Amino acid sequence: MTSLSVETLAADAVEPITSAGNAQLGIAVLAGIAVIVLLITKFKMHAFLALTIGSLALGSFAGAAPAKTIASFTAGLGSTVAGVGVLIALGAILGKLLADSGGADQIVDTILAKTSGRAMPWAMVLIASIIGLPLFFEVGIVLMIPVVLLVAKRGNYSLMRIGIPALAGLSVMHGLIPPHPGPLVAIDALGANLGVTLALGVLVAIPTVIIAGPIFSRYAARWVDIKAPEKMIPQRPSEELDRRPSFGATLATILLPVVLMLVKALVDIVVDDPEQGVQRVTDVIGSPLIALLAAVIVGMFTLGRAAGFTKGRLSTTVEKSLAPIAGVLLIVGAGGGFKQTLIDAGVGQMILDFSKDWSIPALLLGWLIAVGIRLATGSATVATISAAGLVAPLAADMSTTHAALLVLAVGAGSLFFSHVNDAGFWLVKEYFGMDVGQTVKTWSVMETIISVVSLAFILLLSLVL
C-alpha cells in the first residue's frame, strides 16, 4: 500500500521508547492486553477507549515516558487511518449503494430462482460470499437474514441448513479477504502485497467456506433442528423501488475492484518492470484506493441511477453510509496506535528474539497470537490488528507470498471460537431465535472450523509456494 506503514515508522524510531528488559516487556504486554480485555468485557467500555487506555497502560508498565507512549500511539493511529480509513469509507459507500438500490436483492432473487432442493445450501454460501465481498459482516447479516428466513420457510428447511452456509460465506470474507478492515490493516502492518494477499485469500477461502458452510450445516441441522422463528420478515429495500439494477450490472460492479486488484498483481508477476507503461497503468488502476473509488463511481450509475435515484438521493445514500463506520474507523485507528506502541516498546524485537529458539513456524505463531486475543476480547478486528503488530518483525525477511500468507494466518486466528464476548455471537443468536447453548453448538463451532481449516490450507500453501 502507498501509505506510511508501521515498519517505516518503527524504522524511523532511533531507539525504543523504553529500555526495559524482555521480562518486563513481556509482563507489560500481558498487562496491557489484560487492561483492554477487562475494560471491554467487565466494564463494557467501547473498544476505542479500551485500546487507547490499554496502550497508555502498556507504556507505563514497560517504564516508558508518558510523552513517548503518547507519541507512539498517535503516530500509529494516524498511519493506520491514513492507510485504510479511505478504503473503509469507500467500501461502506459501495455497500450502501448495493443495499439501497436493490442490487443485493437482485443477486439473491436471481440465484434463488434458479436453485432448489439439495443445491440450496450451496446457493446460500455463494450469495453470502458475493454479498460479503464489499460489505461489513454486520451489514451482510442484516441483508442476508430476511433471505435466510424466507428460504427456510418457503422450502421447509431446517434454519441451520440454510443459515450456516450464509454465515460461513460472510465470516470467511470478513476475516480473510480485503477490502475488509482486518485484512487491510494486517496487509499494511506486515508490508504485504494486497493483490497477492487477495489472490491467495480467495484460494484459501473457497475450500474453507465449503467445509464450514454446506458440509458442516448438515451436522449443525441435526444438533440444532429449529425452524425459522415465527416473526414478520423485514421489508427489503427493493420493495419500495419501481425498478432495480440488473443481475449482470450488479455483479460486475461488486467484482470490479477485485478484478482491478488481481490484474495489478498478475501484471506485477508477469511483467515485473516498473518502467514498463503497462505496469505503470495497472499500478495506478489496481491500487486499492483507485479500484474502490472506480467501483463507487461506476456503482452510482449501474446501481443508483439504474434504480431511479436522483442526484439528491445518491448524495443522501453516500452521506448515510459514512455515519455508521465512525466507530469502526476509531477502533481500527486505536488498534493501530496500540500496535505501534507495542512495536516502539521493542515487543516485536522481543518476539523475534524468542522465536529464534522456538520451533513454531511464523505462520502458526501469528495464528496463535490472534486466537488468544480473539478469545480474550471477542473482536476479530482487534485480534487482527494487535497480532499483526506483534508479528510484524517476522515479515521483514519474508517473500511476497509468505508475507501474504502471514496476513491470512492472522486473519484466520481472529475468527476462532466466537463466544459471549463477541457482538456477532449475540447478533446471530437473536436473529435465529436460539439460546446460548444452541448458538455455541452452531455459530461458535462454525467459526472455529473456519479458523482451523483455513490455517491448514495456509500451511499447505506455504509448503507449495
C-alpha positions as CSV (number, residue, x, y, z in Angstrom):
1,M,0.0,0.0,0.0
2,T,1.2,3.5,-0.7
3,S,0.5,4.8,2.8
4,L,3.2,5.2,5.5
5,S,3.5,1.7,7.0
6,V,4.2,0.8,10.6
7,E,7.5,-0.7,9.6
8,T,8.6,2.7,8.2
9,L,7.5,4.4,11.5
10,A,9.4,1.7,13.5
11,A,12.5,2.1,11.4
12,D,12.4,5.9,11.9
13,A,12.5,5.5,15.6
14,V,16.2,5.6,16.5
15,E,15.7,3.7,19.7
16,P,12.8,2.0,21.6
17,I,10.6,4.2,23.8
18,T,11.8,2.2,26.8
19,S,15.0,0.3,27.8
20,A,13.1,-2.4,29.7
21,G,14.3,-6.0,29.5
22,N,12.4,-8.8,27.9
23,A,10.9,-10.0,31.2
24,Q,9.5,-6.5,32.0
25,L,8.3,-6.1,28.4
26,G,6.5,-9.5,28.5
27,I,4.7,-8.5,31.7
28,A,3.9,-5.1,30.2
29,V,2.3,-6.7,27.1
30,L,0.2,-9.1,29.2
31,A,-0.9,-6.3,31.5
32,G,-1.7,-4.0,28.5
33,I,-3.8,-6.7,26.9
34,A,-5.4,-7.6,30.3
35,V,-6.5,-3.9,30.7
36,I,-8.1,-3.9,27.2
37,V,-9.9,-7.2,27.9
38,L,-11.1,-6.1,31.3
39,L,-12.4,-2.8,30.0
40,I,-14.2,-4.4,27.1
41,T,-15.7,-7.4,28.9
42,K,-16.2,-6.4,32.5
43,F,-16.9,-2.7,32.2
44,K,-18.4,-2.8,28.7
45,M,-16.3,0.1,27.5
46,H,-16.1,0.9,23.8
47,A,-13.2,-0.8,22.1
48,F,-11.7,2.6,21.0
49,L,-11.4,3.9,24.6
50,A,-10.2,0.5,25.8
51,L,-7.4,0.3,23.2
52,T,-6.4,3.9,24.0
53,I,-6.2,3.3,27.7
54,G,-4.6,-0.1,27.2
55,S,-1.8,1.5,25.0
56,L,-1.1,4.0,27.8
57,A,-1.1,1.2,30.4
58,L,1.3,-0.8,28.2
59,G,3.8,2.1,28.0
60,S,3.5,2.7,31.8
61,F,4.1,-0.9,32.7
62,A,7.1,-1.0,30.3
63,G,8.6,2.0,32.0
64,A,8.4,4.4,29.0
65,A,8.0,8.1,29.4
66,P,4.3,9.1,29.0
67,A,5.2,11.6,26.3
68,K,6.9,8.9,24.2
69,T,4.0,6.5,24.7
70,I,1.5,9.1,23.5
71,A,3.7,9.9,20.5
72,S,3.9,6.3,19.5
73,F,0.1,5.8,19.9
74,T,-0.8,8.9,17.9
75,A,1.7,8.0,15.2
76,G,0.3,4.5,14.9
77,L,-3.3,5.8,14.9
78,G,-2.5,8.3,12.2
79,S,-0.7,5.9,9.9
80,T,-3.4,3.3,10.2
81,V,-6.2,5.6,9.4
82,A,-4.2,7.0,6.5
83,G,-3.6,3.5,5.2
84,V,-7.1,2.1,5.5
85,G,-9.5,4.8,6.5
86,V,-10.4,6.0,3.0
87,L,-10.7,2.3,1.8
88,I,-13.2,1.5,4.7
89,A,-15.2,4.6,3.8
90,L,-15.3,3.7,0.1
91,G,-16.3,0.1,1.0
92,A,-19.1,1.4,3.1
93,I,-20.4,3.7,0.3
94,L,-20.4,0.8,-2.2
95,G,-22.2,-1.5,0.3
96,K,-24.9,1.1,1.0
97,L,-25.4,1.7,-2.8
98,L,-25.7,-2.1,-3.2
99,A,-28.3,-2.4,-0.4
100,D,-30.4,0.7,-1.1
101,S,-30.6,0.2,-4.9
102,G,-31.9,-3.3,-4.5
103,G,-28.8,-4.7,-6.2
104,A,-28.2,-7.1,-3.4
105,D,-31.8,-8.3,-3.6
106,Q,-31.4,-8.7,-7.3
107,I,-28.5,-11.1,-6.9
108,V,-30.3,-13.0,-4.2
109,D,-33.5,-13.4,-6.1
110,T,-31.8,-14.4,-9.4
111,I,-29.8,-17.2,-7.8
112,L,-32.8,-18.4,-5.7
113,A,-35.0,-18.5,-8.8
114,K,-32.6,-21.0,-10.4
115,T,-31.9,-23.1,-7.3
116,S,-33.9,-25.7,-5.3
117,G,-33.6,-28.7,-3.1
118,R,-30.2,-30.0,-2.2
119,A,-28.4,-27.2,-4.0
120,M,-29.9,-24.5,-1.8
121,P,-27.2,-24.5,0.9
122,W,-24.6,-24.1,-1.9
123,A,-26.6,-21.3,-3.4
124,M,-26.7,-19.6,0.1
125,V,-22.9,-19.8,0.5
126,L,-22.4,-18.4,-3.0
127,I,-24.8,-15.5,-2.4
128,A,-23.3,-14.7,1.0
129,S,-19.7,-14.8,-0.4
130,I,-20.6,-12.4,-3.2
131,I,-22.6,-10.1,-1.0
132,G,-19.9,-10.3,1.7
133,L,-17.1,-9.0,-0.7
134,P,-17.8,-5.3,-0.3
135,L,-19.9,-5.3,2.9
136,F,-19.0,-5.3,6.6
137,F,-20.1,-8.5,8.4
138,E,-22.9,-6.9,10.4
139,V,-24.3,-5.2,7.3
140,G,-24.1,-8.6,5.4
141,I,-26.0,-10.3,8.2
142,V,-28.8,-7.7,8.1
143,L,-29.1,-8.1,4.3
144,M,-29.0,-11.9,4.4
145,I,-31.2,-12.7,7.4
146,P,-34.5,-11.9,5.6
147,V,-33.4,-14.1,2.7
148,V,-32.4,-16.9,5.0
149,L,-35.7,-16.8,6.9
150,L,-37.7,-16.6,3.7
151,V,-35.9,-19.5,2.0
152,A,-36.2,-21.7,5.2
153,K,-39.9,-21.0,5.5
154,R,-40.8,-21.4,1.8
155,G,-38.7,-24.6,1.4
156,N,-39.5,-26.0,4.8
157,Y,-35.8,-26.3,5.5
158,S,-34.0,-26.5,8.9
159,L,-32.9,-23.0,9.7
160,M,-29.3,-24.2,10.3
161,R,-29.2,-26.0,6.9
162,I,-29.7,-22.6,5.2
163,G,-28.3,-20.2,7.8
164,I,-24.9,-21.8,8.4
165,P,-23.7,-21.6,4.8
166,A,-24.8,-17.9,4.6
167,L,-22.9,-17.1,7.9
168,A,-19.9,-19.0,6.7
169,G,-19.7,-17.1,3.5
170,L,-19.9,-13.7,5.3
171,S,-17.5,-14.7,8.0
172,V,-14.8,-16.0,5.7
173,M,-14.9,-12.8,3.6
174,H,-14.7,-10.7,6.7
175,G,-11.6,-12.5,8.1
176,L,-9.6,-13.3,5.0
177,I,-10.5,-11.0,2.1
178,P,-9.7,-7.3,1.6
179,P,-11.2,-4.7,1.5
180,H,-12.5,-5.7,4.9
181,P,-10.8,-3.7,7.7
182,G,-8.9,-6.5,9.5
183,P,-7.1,-7.9,6.4
184,L,-6.4,-4.3,5.1
185,V,-4.8,-3.3,8.4
186,A,-2.8,-6.6,8.6
187,I,-1.6,-6.0,5.0
188,D,-0.5,-2.5,5.9
189,A,1.2,-3.6,9.1
190,L,3.1,-6.5,7.6
191,G,4.0,-4.7,4.3
192,A,2.3,-7.4,2.3
193,N,1.2,-7.1,-1.3
194,L,-2.6,-6.5,-1.5
195,G,-3.1,-8.2,-4.8
196,V,-1.2,-11.3,-3.9
197,T,-3.0,-11.5,-0.5
198,L,-6.3,-11.2,-2.2
199,A,-5.5,-13.9,-4.7
200,L,-4.2,-16.3,-2.0
201,G,-7.1,-15.3,0.2
202,V,-9.6,-16.4,-2.4
203,L,-7.7,-19.6,-2.9
204,V,-7.9,-20.4,0.9
205,A,-11.5,-19.1,1.2
206,I,-13.1,-21.4,-1.4
207,P,-12.4,-24.8,0.3
208,T,-12.8,-23.3,3.7
209,V,-16.2,-21.9,3.1
210,I,-17.3,-25.2,1.5
211,I,-16.3,-27.2,4.6
212,A,-17.6,-24.7,7.2
213,G,-20.8,-23.9,5.2
214,P,-22.7,-26.6,3.2
215,I,-20.8,-29.6,4.7
216,F,-20.9,-28.5,8.4
217,S,-24.5,-27.3,8.1
218,R,-25.6,-31.0,7.7
219,Y,-24.4,-31.7,11.2
220,A,-25.5,-28.3,12.7
221,A,-29.0,-29.0,11.4
222,R,-29.0,-32.3,13.4
223,W,-27.6,-30.8,16.6
224,V,-30.0,-27.8,16.5
225,D,-33.1,-28.7,14.5
226,I,-35.1,-25.5,14.5
227,K,-37.4,-23.8,12.1
228,A,-37.3,-20.1,11.1
229,P,-38.7,-18.1,14.0
230,E,-42.4,-17.1,13.6
231,K,-42.0,-13.3,13.2
232,M,-42.5,-10.9,10.4
233,I,-39.8,-10.9,7.8
234,P,-38.3,-7.3,7.5
235,Q,-39.2,-5.4,4.4
236,R,-36.5,-5.4,1.8
237,P,-35.3,-2.1,0.2
238,S,-36.2,-3.2,-3.3
239,E,-39.9,-3.5,-2.3
240,E,-40.1,0.3,-2.2
241,L,-38.5,0.8,-5.6
242,D,-40.1,1.0,-9.0
243,R,-37.1,-0.7,-10.6
244,R,-33.8,-2.1,-9.6
245,P,-30.4,-2.9,-11.3
246,S,-29.9,-5.9,-13.5
247,F,-28.1,-9.0,-12.1
248,G,-25.2,-8.7,-14.5
249,A,-24.6,-5.0,-13.8
250,T,-24.7,-5.5,-10.1
251,L,-22.3,-8.5,-10.1
252,A,-19.9,-6.6,-12.4
253,T,-19.9,-3.6,-10.1
254,I,-19.2,-5.7,-7.0
255,L,-16.4,-7.6,-8.7
256,L,-14.8,-4.6,-10.4
257,P,-12.4,-3.6,-7.6
258,V,-11.4,-7.3,-7.1
259,V,-10.7,-7.7,-10.8
260,L,-8.6,-4.5,-10.9
261,M,-6.5,-5.5,-7.9
262,L,-6.0,-9.0,-9.3
263,V,-5.0,-7.6,-12.7
264,K,-2.3,-5.5,-11.0
265,A,-1.0,-8.5,-9.1
266,L,-0.8,-10.5,-12.3
267,V,0.9,-7.8,-14.3
268,D,3.4,-7.3,-11.4
269,I,4.3,-11.0,-11.6
270,V,4.4,-11.4,-15.4
271,V,6.0,-8.0,-16.4
272,D,8.0,-7.3,-13.2
273,D,9.4,-4.0,-14.7
274,P,8.1,-0.8,-13.0
275,E,9.4,1.2,-16.0
276,Q,7.0,-0.5,-18.4
277,G,3.9,1.5,-19.4
278,V,1.5,-1.4,-18.8
279,Q,2.7,-1.9,-15.3
280,R,2.6,1.8,-14.5
281,V,-1.0,1.9,-15.6
282,T,-2.0,-1.3,-13.7
283,D,-0.2,0.0,-10.6
284,V,-2.5,3.0,-10.6
285,I,-5.8,1.4,-11.5
286,G,-5.1,-1.7,-9.3
287,S,-4.3,0.3,-6.2
288,P,-7.0,-0.3,-3.6
289,L,-7.9,3.4,-3.4
290,I,-8.5,3.8,-7.2
291,A,-10.1,0.3,-7.6
292,L,-12.7,1.0,-4.9
293,L,-13.2,4.6,-6.0
294,A,-13.8,3.4,-9.5
295,A,-16.4,0.8,-8.2
296,V,-18.2,3.6,-6.2
297,I,-18.3,5.9,-9.2
298,V,-19.5,3.1,-11.6
299,G,-21.9,2.0,-8.9
300,M,-23.6,5.4,-8.8
301,F,-24.7,4.7,-12.4
302,T,-25.1,0.9,-12.6
303,L,-26.8,0.7,-9.2
304,G,-28.1,4.2,-8.1
305,R,-29.2,5.6,-11.4
306,A,-30.5,2.2,-12.6
307,A,-32.8,2.1,-9.6
308,G,-34.1,5.6,-10.5
309,F,-32.1,7.5,-7.8
310,T,-32.0,11.3,-8.3
311,K,-28.7,13.2,-7.6
312,G,-30.1,14.2,-4.3
313,R,-31.0,10.6,-3.4
314,L,-27.4,9.5,-4.4
315,S,-25.9,12.2,-2.2
316,T,-28.1,11.1,0.8
317,T,-27.2,7.5,0.3
318,V,-23.5,8.3,0.4
319,E,-23.9,10.5,3.5
320,K,-25.9,7.8,5.3
321,S,-23.2,5.2,4.5
322,L,-20.5,7.1,6.3
323,A,-22.0,7.7,9.7
324,P,-22.1,4.1,10.9
325,I,-18.5,3.5,10.1
326,A,-17.2,6.2,12.5
327,G,-16.9,3.6,15.3
328,V,-15.1,1.1,13.0
329,L,-12.6,3.8,11.9
330,L,-11.9,4.8,15.6
331,I,-11.4,1.2,16.7
332,V,-9.2,0.4,13.7
333,G,-7.2,3.6,14.4
334,A,-6.8,2.9,18.1
335,G,-5.8,-0.6,17.3
336,G,-3.1,0.8,15.0
337,G,-2.0,3.0,17.9
338,F,-1.8,0.0,20.3
339,K,0.1,-1.9,17.6
340,Q,2.7,0.9,17.2
341,T,3.1,1.2,21.0
342,L,3.9,-2.5,21.0
343,I,6.5,-2.1,18.2
344,D,8.1,1.1,19.6
345,A,8.4,-0.5,23.1
346,G,10.5,-3.2,21.5
347,V,8.0,-6.0,21.8
348,G,8.3,-7.1,18.2
349,Q,12.0,-7.5,18.6
350,M,11.4,-9.4,21.8
351,I,9.2,-11.9,20.0
352,L,11.7,-12.1,17.2
353,D,14.4,-13.0,19.8
354,F,12.2,-15.6,21.5
355,S,11.1,-17.1,18.2
356,K,14.6,-17.9,17.2
357,D,14.7,-20.5,19.9
358,W,11.2,-21.8,19.2
359,S,10.3,-24.5,16.7
360,I,7.0,-22.8,16.0
361,P,6.7,-21.6,12.3
362,A,5.9,-17.8,11.9
363,L,2.5,-18.6,10.3
364,L,1.4,-20.7,13.3
365,L,2.8,-18.2,15.8
366,G,0.7,-15.4,14.1
367,W,-2.4,-17.6,14.2
368,L,-1.9,-18.5,17.9
369,I,-1.4,-14.9,19.0
370,A,-4.6,-13.8,17.1
371,V,-6.5,-16.7,18.6
372,G,-5.5,-15.6,22.1
373,I,-6.6,-12.0,21.6
374,R,-9.8,-13.1,19.8
375,L,-10.8,-15.3,22.7
376,A,-10.0,-12.6,25.2
377,T,-11.6,-9.6,23.5
378,G,-14.2,-11.1,21.3
379,S,-13.3,-8.8,18.4
380,A,-11.9,-10.2,15.2
381,T,-10.7,-6.8,14.1
382,V,-8.9,-6.0,17.4
383,A,-7.3,-9.5,17.3
384,T,-6.1,-9.0,13.7
385,I,-4.7,-5.5,14.4
386,S,-2.9,-6.5,17.6
387,A,-1.5,-9.8,16.3
388,A,-0.3,-8.1,13.1
389,G,1.7,-5.6,15.2
390,L,3.3,-8.3,17.3
391,V,4.5,-10.4,14.4
392,A,5.4,-7.6,12.1
393,P,9.2,-8.1,12.5
394,L,8.8,-11.7,11.4
395,A,7.6,-10.5,8.0
396,A,10.6,-8.3,7.3
397,D,12.6,-11.0,5.6
398,M,9.7,-13.0,4.1
399,S,9.0,-13.4,0.4
400,T,5.9,-11.7,-1.0
401,T,3.8,-14.9,-0.9
402,H,4.8,-15.8,2.7
403,A,4.1,-12.2,3.9
404,A,0.6,-12.6,2.3
405,L,0.2,-16.0,4.0
406,L,1.1,-14.5,7.4
407,V,-1.7,-11.9,6.9
408,L,-4.1,-14.7,6.2
409,A,-2.9,-16.7,9.2
410,V,-3.5,-13.8,11.5
411,G,-6.9,-13.3,9.9
412,A,-7.7,-17.0,10.3
413,G,-6.8,-16.8,14.0
414,S,-9.0,-13.8,14.5
415,L,-12.1,-15.9,13.7
416,F,-11.5,-18.6,16.2
417,F,-14.4,-19.6,18.5
418,S,-16.7,-16.6,18.8
419,H,-18.5,-16.7,22.2
420,V,-20.3,-14.5,24.6
421,N,-17.9,-11.5,24.4
422,D,-18.4,-11.2,20.7
423,A,-21.2,-8.9,19.4
424,G,-21.6,-11.2,16.4
425,F,-22.5,-14.1,18.7
426,W,-25.5,-12.2,20.1
427,L,-26.5,-10.9,16.7
428,V,-26.7,-14.5,15.3
429,K,-28.4,-15.7,18.5
430,E,-31.2,-13.1,18.4
431,Y,-31.8,-13.2,14.7
432,F,-32.1,-17.0,14.6
433,G,-34.1,-17.3,17.9
434,M,-31.6,-19.6,19.5
435,D,-30.5,-20.0,23.1
436,V,-26.8,-19.6,24.2
437,G,-26.1,-23.4,24.1
438,Q,-27.6,-23.7,20.6
439,T,-25.6,-20.7,19.3
440,V,-22.3,-22.2,20.7
441,K,-23.1,-25.6,19.0
442,T,-23.7,-23.9,15.6
443,W,-22.2,-20.5,15.2
444,S,-19.2,-20.9,17.6
445,V,-18.2,-24.3,16.2
446,M,-18.6,-23.0,12.6
447,E,-16.2,-20.1,13.4
448,T,-13.7,-22.5,14.9
449,I,-13.9,-24.7,11.8
450,I,-13.2,-21.7,9.5
451,S,-10.2,-20.7,11.6
452,V,-8.6,-24.2,11.8
453,V,-9.4,-25.3,8.2
454,S,-8.1,-22.0,6.7
455,L,-4.9,-22.4,8.8
456,A,-4.4,-25.9,7.4
457,F,-4.7,-24.6,3.8
458,I,-2.4,-21.7,4.5
459,L,0.3,-24.0,5.9
460,L,-0.2,-26.3,2.9
461,L,0.2,-23.3,0.5
462,S,3.4,-22.3,2.4
463,L,4.9,-25.7,1.6
464,V,4.0,-25.5,-2.1
465,L,4.7,-21.8,-2.9
